[in-house]
Amino acid sequence: IGRLRDGAQPSQVSAQLTTELRRYLLDPANAGPHYDLTKIDAQVIRLAPGGGGINAMKEDYEQGLLLLMAVAISVLFIACANLANLLLARSTVHRVRTAVELAMGASRARIVRRHVTESVVLALLGGLAGLVVAVYASKALVLIAFRGATYVPIATGPSVPILLFTFGISLLTGLVFGVGPAWMASHSDPADALRGSGRVMRDSSALPQRALVVLQAAVSLALLTVAGLLTQSLGHFQNAPYGFAREGRLVVRIDPQSAGYTSDRLTGLYEKLEDRLKHTPGVLSESLSLYTAQQGNNWGEGVYIQGTDRKGGSSWDRVSAHYFETLGTPIVRGRGFSEQDTTNSRKVAVVNEAFARRYFPNENPLGRHFGKDELSHAGDYEIVGVAKDAIYHDPSRPVQPMFFVPLAQRVTYDTPVDNRVEDGSMYMGTIVLHVQGAADAMAPTIRRVLAQVDPNLTPLSMFSFDDLVQIQTSAQTLIARISTGFGVIALLLAVVGLYGVTSYRVARRTGEIGLRMALGADRGDIRALVLRGAFLHVALGLVLGVPLAFLAARAMQSQLYGISPFDPATLLAAAIVLSLCALVASLLPARRAAAIEPMRALRIE
């Protein structure tokens, strides 16, 4: 990240930086043995505006944000469908007034303007109320997304572009969903409306209302299915077999280099740290490491297997004795590291199961030798143990090959760049502690111990493994919780829409219901009549919603972990929830219809 001088041209600066980069790469002191020097001329530095953020954030969050946008649009559609149904019902109820206005010379354009104005006012009022909710909801979402962070790089205050966008969406939805009812109201025949003012007549709004209810049910089913899949995926994320113990573990991040330690003072620091921590009450075991699981860090190098032509890449870590016991990662073959793995002892390594599978398929890796960085060092490390696969990074991806080397054992390489990497790996950045009771409760004690060792060795962070897992899955948590919330809102809106349309149809059919009861229909028949009509809409919505749910699940497949997008159990559960809510929404209008007195209904007719 840099700042250009006034008047500097980005293209010229880019060319100068590219030249410097190529010179740096051509320097033998900087070129590793695995570099392909013929590709140096293809290395280019391009400048991009810093205000756009880091591209990695786009890669990490783009799919999830697009999913949330699609869910929000779906909920907006359901809300607008309710608005359209309300306006359709109002236009039908006021058809006599509209007919009188048309008969007295009012233009159809004036009728349309009045109805559109009503819908726009409703939409804008809803948008203003939504902005008030958004001010507080956005703060809550950021707290969830950046749980545990000491710095949150997102402002949640009102933004002019967001306000304008919300205003535009509110205005647009009001126009779009208000034009249909307005057009229908303006094209009613005044004579027909006046003749039918006192009796039931054909209602031109019935079909659009029913169609909107069917679409609401279909979209609600898709959203509930998506929410169910994401919730299950989140559960699999958080409860996956991570390969380490999460209870009673405290992970402390330090930076000896920033505290002023040079390479010749590190050994004394590590000995003092381990001695103090080992004798701290409440600490069962401790270990130092370059980094540990779920910290978002990774060191990777090329590896060469002695006596074979096998080579490839692998992550690696430098750790002290008893690291695997402290971390809670079982050793499935051989042994872990102990105090006997010193500077003068043979150089050893522990590999994970993924490393053994890739480089020693159907073989016993114990006793085999390998090395990193340079082919001439292919025999540096002897494998003395195989550790169970542990998830150090993204749990949605397969575990990568990984090996571990003892803190005390350093390799001297042939090239300066590899020696610089080796020197950098001696700075331990993490202390892993196995403690009694709750890990967070030990944090004050550990701060005091570190201050006693060296007041400059300030802990940069302290987290339990549960906290680290939750932080690493915060994006999935955010998406799953918001999607679930949107799914519940969509369900409530769809139920309200169904209730409104059913109640409106019951009110419109009061005379018909009274006539049916006068001719012998009992109250059970009336309830069944109303419920059949309501559930016909829901059934059609389910038929349309099933393929829509499958399409939505397939589109969000990259967001799922440990579950197939075509999960019939989730779809069935969503359909059952939607049907039960629809039943509840329909029962009240059905009971109201069954309670109609025949003589009163006939007098109204």
Disulfide bonds with the S-S distance in Angstrom:
none
